[in-house]
Amino acid sequence: MVTNANEFKGVVEKIKDNIQQVIVGKSDVIDSVLISILCNGHVLVEDVPGSGKTTLARAVASSLDCSFGRIQFTPDLMPSDVVGVNWFNQKSSEFEFQSGPIFNQIILADEINRATPRTQSALLESMQESQVTVDGDSRNLPTPFIVLATQNPLDMEGTFPLPEAQLDRFLMKISLGYPSKEEEADIVLRFHKEGFSEDLQPVANGDTIKDLESFSSLVKVEENIRDYIISIVRATRENDKLVIGASPRGSLGLYKCSQARAALNGRDYVIPDDVKSLIYPVLSHRIIPTSSARLRGFGGNEILEEIVSEITVPMEVS
């Protein structure tokens, strides 16, 4: 049982150190993934092939003693391949349910945007309500239930854009980016000598995640910090460069992630920097720029940067 922020930080750092046995650098990215998981949220990792998206997802799953399922999304994947199917057992003369890979605690949805929209939508109910419905029967998924989805950039051949409703169900959207020169040299030397291996020993389990989630929900958020979060989200709905602003789910996500980041840094209270560091991964995929804004070179992150610069940062309460 975690009783204070320092214990919380220690447990999370142990998980992070384990992940970094196979992920070189990318400390901020790993922090974002762990914060999302500790908020019981789903993560979308978008980047070019070979940047370590799948390796990161597998390393996170291996570090947690949770059941793991991998779904390789392809254009011919059917919804029943994800959630399962009822089949007729001739011996018992009854229909039986054969569960799909979605019935695991940690799901790696690999290259999710290579599947058709119909199959992508099979995840909607599970990501929001932790259940699936097959032939009218609803079945609960195990807890915790976390989807770590990887996605190739949308301008690559054979990809389908995720619907806005599904994007909104991801707590964070992140990108690994290319490694630095030093990090890439470390990757080459480390895995050339040792041989690449993703066989990590778990250092936490589902109960640990629930315990950490419960503690982070108690982290103090002062009224001025809460107003700061709400002001940022509401400003996205009033910006003339955006067709769609962030939903209330975005406000709640930014609030909860700020609590988890504070605890991860050994604090039991949120400061403005917690909020500011999470604005892009939590909100960028929830907004849609206008066509004219895109033509003028304004992407989601640029518009968010402009919005944040116009909102007064609250003073920290000592």
N, C-alpha and C positions, 0 to 999 in steps of 0.2 A: 504493500500500500504506500503510494507516494504521499508524503505529508507536507512537503514544502517545495519551492521552486528549484532549489539547488539539487534535490533528489531527482526532480523531473529532468533537469538539465543533464544530470549524470546518466540516467537511463537512456535518454535520446542520443547522447554522445556515444554511448556504447553501441547502439544500433548503427549510428553513422560511421563509426570506425570500422565496423564489420563490412558495411557496403563499400567503403573506400579500399577494401582489399582488391576489388576488381574494377572500381571506378576511380580513375586518376583525376584529382582535382575536382572541379564542379561542386565545391562546397555549398554555394548558394542554391544550386539546383537540387541537391540532395536535401537541404533544409526545407525547400519548398514542398518537395514530395512528402517528407515526414510530417510537416505541418498539416498538409492536406489529409493525410492518413489519420493523424491524431484528432482531426476534426470530423472523422468519419466521412470524408469527401473523396470524390473521384478525381483523377488526374489525367489530362490529355497532354502527351509529349509530342510536339511537332518538330521535325527536323529532317534533313536529307538522309538517305540511306547510309549506314556505316558510321553514324555519329555516336552510337552507343545507347539508343533508345531502348531496345529490347534488353540489352545487358543491364541497364539501370533497373528496369522493371523486374527482371529475374533476380537481381541482387537484393532488391527490397523484399521480394516475396520469400527468398531463401533465408533472409535474416529474421523473419518472423515465423514462428512455429505454427503456421496456419495452412489449411488445405489450399492447394494451388491448382488453378486451371488455366490452360493456355488455349486461346481461340485464334487460329490463323484466318483472318478475314480475306476472302477471295470473292470475285464476282459471282461464282456459282454457289456460294454458301447460302443455305436456307435458314429461315428463322428456327425451324425445328432442330437444326444442327447446333443451335445455341442453347435453347431452353429445354429441349427434350420432346418426346412424342409418346402418345398412347398407342400401344400395339396389342393385338389380340393374341392371347396365349391359348393355343388350341388345347393344351392339356387341361387347363383349369376352366376353359370356356369363358374367360373373363378378360377384359381389357386391363393392361398393366402399364404403369407409367415408367418409361425409361428416361431418367434425368439426363440433361445435357451438361456440358462443362460449366455452365453458369452457376451450378450448385456447388460452388467452392467459396472460400472466404476471400482469397486474393485472385483476381482475374486479370490475366494479361490479354488484352484485346489488341492483338498485333496487326498493324496496318489497317486500322478500322475503316479508313475511308476508301479501301479497295472493294468493300462489299457494297451491294446495292442499297438504296434507301430503305427498301422493305426490310432487309436483314438488320440494318443499323437500328431501325425502330424497335426491333425485338428487345433492345437493351433499355428502352425508355422506362418501362414499368419497373424493371429490376433496379435501375439506378436511383429512382425516386422513392419507391415504396419497399424495396428489399423483398420483392415477391414477383412471381411470374404467374400468368394465367394461361393454361392450356386446356382447350376444349371446355371453357367455362369454369374450370376448377382452379382456384388460386392456391399457390404453394409458397410457403415462406422460404426465404434463402437463409443460409447460416449467417451468424454474426461473429465478428464484424464482416461486412461485405464491402470490398473496395475494388473498383475497376481502375486499372492502370492501362490506359489506351495509348498506342503509338499511332502516329499519322504522318504520312509523307506530305510535303507541300502540295497545295491544290493544283499547281500548274504542271504537275508531273502526269505522265500518261497513265490512264487507267484508274483515276481516282474520282470519287464522288464526294461533293461537299456534304458535311454533316448538317442536318437541319438545325435551325436556331433553337428549337425546343430541346434537342439533345445537347447542343453546346452549353446551354444554360445549366444543364445538370452536372457538368464538370465544375468542381469547385475551383480548379486552377488549370490554366493552359500555360505550359512552359516550353522552352527550347534549350537544348544543350549547347548548341554552337560548336564551332571547331575548337580543339584544344590549343593552348599556347605552344610555342616552340619547345619550351622546357617540358610541358606535360606530354607532348607527343613523343619526345625523346624518352621519357619515363615509360610510356606505354610500350614502345618498341623494345626497350631493354628489359623491362619487367616480364613481359609475356614471351619474349624470345628465349629468355633463360629458363623460366619456370614452366612455360607452356600455359596456354590460356585455360583457365578453369573457373566455372561459376558455382562450384560445389562449396557453398558457404554453410557453416553451421549456424543454426538459429540462436539468437541471443535474446529473443523476446517471444511472446505469444499473444493470442487473442485477448487473454485476461489483462495482459500488460497494456495493450492498446486501450481497452475500456477504462482501466485505471487512470492512464494518462489523459484520456479524453475527459473523464470526470473532473480531474484536477484543473485542467486548462479552462473548463467552463466556469470555474470559480475565480479566475484571475480578474482583478478589479479593473473596470473601465469607467473612468470619470465621465461626468456629463458632457464636459467640453470635448472630450475625445469622441464620444458617441455622436455628438452634433457634427463634428468634423467628418466622420464617416458618412453620415446621412447627407451632408452638404455636397460631398464629392459625388455620391451616387445620383442625387437629384439633379446636379448640374449636367450630368450626361443626358438627361431627358430633355433638357432645355437648350442644348447646344445646337446651333443651326448647321453644324457640319455633320450631324448624326441623324440617320433615319430612325434608329431605335437606340434608346439608352439602356442602361443596366436595370434589371428587374429588382424587386425587393429581395429576391434570393441573393443578389449580388451584395446588398447591404448586410444581410445576415452572414454571408460568407466572409466578407471583409472583417466583420466584427469578431467572428469566431477565430479566424486565422490570426488576427492581431493578438488575441488572448494566447493562442498556442505559441506564437513567436516570442511573446514576452516571457512565457514560462521556459521556453527553450533557451533563452538567454539568462535564465536564473532570476527572473523578476516575477513578482506576484501582482504587477500592475502594468498597464499598457501605456506606452509613450507614443508621441506622434510619429517617430521614426518607424515604429512597428507597422503603423498604418501605411505610411508612404512607401515602404519597401515591398508591400504586397498589392499595391493598386494595380500594377500592370498584369501580373499573373492571375489575379482574381477577376478583373473587370474587362480586360482587352477582348476576350472572346464573347462578351455579352453585349457589345455595342457594334453597330453597323454604320460606317461612314456613308455619306451621300456620294453619288457618282461624281458630282462636281468637286467634292473634297478630295476624292481619290485622284482625280485628274490633276489637281493642284499639288499632289504629293503628300497629302495628309492621310496617314494610316491611323489605326486605332491608338497606338502608343503615342504618336505625336499629338493627337487630339486630347488624350488623357493628360499628357504633360502640360498642355496649354490650360486645361481645366484646373489642374492642381496648382499651377502657378498663380491663379487668380483667387484662390481660396486662402484665407488667413489661417496660418498654422497655430493651433492653440498653444498656450503657454503650459509647460509642465507644472503640475502641482507638487510642491515639495512636501 
